[in-house]
Amino acid sequence: MATEPTPQSLLQQIAQIQRMDRGVISVMRQGPRGAYYNHQCHEQGRNVSRYVPSEQVPDLQEAIEGYHRFGQLMERYVQLMVDKTR
């Protein structure tokens, strides 16, 4: 049986996130040495695209997952605080 998280426990989980980045990673094309990757994100009102070497893809993917996890935890935190306020 899972217990309901507290605002403090959610903030502690947020503090554990070590890497964050926005956007998505996609394969631009396949080459003789493997895939070429592209990272797209929205910065300062513009869509920004950059090449990512294949050896950096796992770290970038972890950072993107960290950003999504941060958003999920913040949504839960906000909802707990709204419920508490009401």
C-alpha positions as CSV (number, residue, x, y, z in Angstrom):
1,M,0.0,0.0,0.0
2,A,1.6,3.3,-1.2
3,T,1.3,6.3,1.1
4,E,0.4,9.7,-0.2
5,P,3.5,11.9,-0.8
6,T,4.0,15.0,1.3
7,P,5.1,18.3,-0.1
8,Q,8.4,17.8,1.6
9,S,9.0,14.4,0.1
10,L,8.2,15.7,-3.4
11,L,10.7,18.5,-2.9
12,Q,13.3,16.0,-1.7
13,Q,12.7,13.9,-4.9
14,I,13.1,17.1,-7.0
15,A,16.4,17.9,-5.3
16,Q,17.7,14.4,-6.3
17,I,17.4,15.3,-10.0
18,Q,21.0,16.0,-11.1
19,R,20.5,16.7,-14.8
20,M,17.9,18.5,-16.8
21,D,17.4,19.6,-20.4
22,R,14.4,20.3,-22.6
23,G,13.6,18.9,-25.9
24,V,13.7,15.7,-27.9
25,I,16.4,13.7,-29.6
26,S,15.9,12.2,-33.0
27,V,17.9,10.4,-35.5
28,M,18.8,12.7,-38.4
29,R,20.2,9.9,-40.6
30,Q,22.2,6.6,-40.6
31,G,25.8,6.8,-41.6
32,P,28.5,4.2,-42.0
33,R,29.5,4.5,-38.3
34,G,25.9,4.6,-37.0
35,A,23.2,7.1,-36.4
36,Y,23.6,10.9,-36.5
37,Y,21.5,12.6,-33.8
38,N,19.7,15.9,-33.5
39,H,18.5,17.6,-30.3
40,Q,15.6,20.1,-30.7
41,C,14.3,22.4,-28.0
42,H,12.5,25.7,-27.6
43,E,14.7,28.5,-26.3
44,Q,13.8,32.2,-26.0
45,G,10.8,31.7,-28.2
46,R,12.6,29.9,-31.0
47,N,13.1,26.3,-32.0
48,V,16.8,25.5,-31.7
49,S,18.3,22.4,-33.3
50,R,21.8,21.1,-32.7
51,Y,23.9,18.0,-33.6
52,V,24.6,15.6,-30.8
53,P,27.5,13.1,-31.1
54,S,26.3,9.6,-30.5
55,E,28.5,9.2,-27.3
56,Q,26.6,12.1,-25.7
57,V,23.1,10.8,-26.5
58,P,22.7,8.7,-23.3
59,D,23.6,11.6,-21.0
60,L,21.3,14.0,-22.9
61,Q,18.5,11.4,-22.8
62,E,18.9,11.2,-19.0
63,A,18.8,15.0,-18.8
64,I,15.6,15.1,-20.8
65,E,14.0,12.4,-18.6
66,G,15.1,14.4,-15.5
67,Y,13.3,17.5,-16.9
68,H,10.1,15.4,-17.5
69,R,10.4,13.9,-14.0
70,F,10.8,17.4,-12.6
71,G,7.6,18.5,-14.3
72,Q,5.6,15.5,-13.0
73,L,6.8,16.1,-9.4
74,M,6.1,19.8,-9.6
75,E,2.5,19.1,-10.8
76,R,2.0,16.7,-7.9
77,Y,3.5,19.3,-5.5
78,V,1.2,22.1,-6.8
79,Q,-1.9,19.8,-6.5
80,L,-1.0,18.9,-2.9
81,M,-0.6,22.6,-2.0
82,V,-3.9,23.5,-3.7
83,D,-5.7,20.7,-1.9
84,K,-4.1,21.8,1.4
85,T,-5.1,25.4,0.7
86,R,-8.7,24.5,0.0
